[in-house]
Amino acid sequence: MSLKITVAICTSSRYELLPNAIESLANQTLMSSFFEILVIDNTGDAEISAAFWDDFVLPGNGRIVFSGPPNVSKARNRAIDECRAPLLCFLDDDAVAEQNWLEEIVQFFTSHAQLAVCGGPVLPIWPGGEPPTWLPPHYSSMLSILDYGRGDRMLAKGQHLCGTNIAFNTEILRGVGDYDERIGRTGSNSLMSNEEIVLQDKVDGAGYKKGYCANAIVYHQISESRLTRDWFRSRVAWQAVSEVIADDSSPFDFDGSMKQLVAVSQRLNLSSALTKMLRNEEGQKMDDQLAFVSHLLGVFLYSNQLKDESLLSAFTRLQDKGAS
């Protein structure tokens, strides 16, 4: 029987979570001879890795590749290079897949011509059973949560799949390009993001289709450490950084989101506003805080590099980018 799909799990030191992800793949309804489990260990520390792998045994259709230093985009690109199947899908190490996940993905690709990418819902496993009351619902995507509903459909430009539940036609992917290694997580040093969105935009630009497979469900374990207001403030700041980096017309140097934010607030005489922004708030006020962090930092990054632009024109450009 020929190999149909490679499942890549890119992991970096989160060995307490990885076995659950692998177990969910070992229990798939798709025959094990039709898929391989490819673990890209991006820990970058041979001693730490050995302490785990000396005791853990992969399923018979699994293999491991070591890749470092930690950088999720580099790890995913290594998976693209290593893939042996016509389809390649990604599952995060803190997620578990429904038993029919791979079977649904393979069937979806079989049923849709010129399909480059598909994925399905990513449903949260909240540590306390429920999301925090202060979290604005439209920011839940920053926790890798996605649900376009119960019906299969093609996705329009500007609609994106989640990086923890995404599958590609391998040949098309290699032709379109790879993950941007300037963005994406680099261990615990940043909350850089957007690498999967930029790649899907490349697929859109090349004229290929993206699909949503409603029955290809993955469950994502939400870390309690991410359910703080400070984490979300930092996350939206890094989101602004990621968007500017991904815009090749605006390269810049960056030395840390909150430090940069404090500096620009002082330059613009916004220190009192910054103090209010760091208060613990609920509902609409928290929503406003997060929007302020993202836009203020984005404005600064654009205006700091584009010397011929005023803050107003830089802000307008950032707004236009966010609306597109």
Buried (B, 14 or more C-beta within 10 A) or exposed (E): EEBBBBBBBBBBBEBEBBEBBBEBBBEBEBEBEBBBBBBBBBBBBEEBBEEBBEEEEBBEBBEBBBBBEBBBBBBBBBBBEBBEBBBBBBBBBBBBBBEBBBBBBBBBBEEBEEBBBBBBBBBBEEEEEEBEEBBBEEBBEBBBBBBBEEEBEEBEEEEBBBBBBBBBBBEBBBEBBBBBBBBBBBBEEBBBBBBBBBBBBBBBEEEBBBBBBBBBBBBBBBEEEBBEBEBBBBBBBBBBBBBBBBBEEBEBEBEBBBEBBBEBBEEBEBEEEBEEBBEEBEEEEBBBBBEBBBBBBBBBBBBBBBEEBEBEBBBBBBEEBEEE
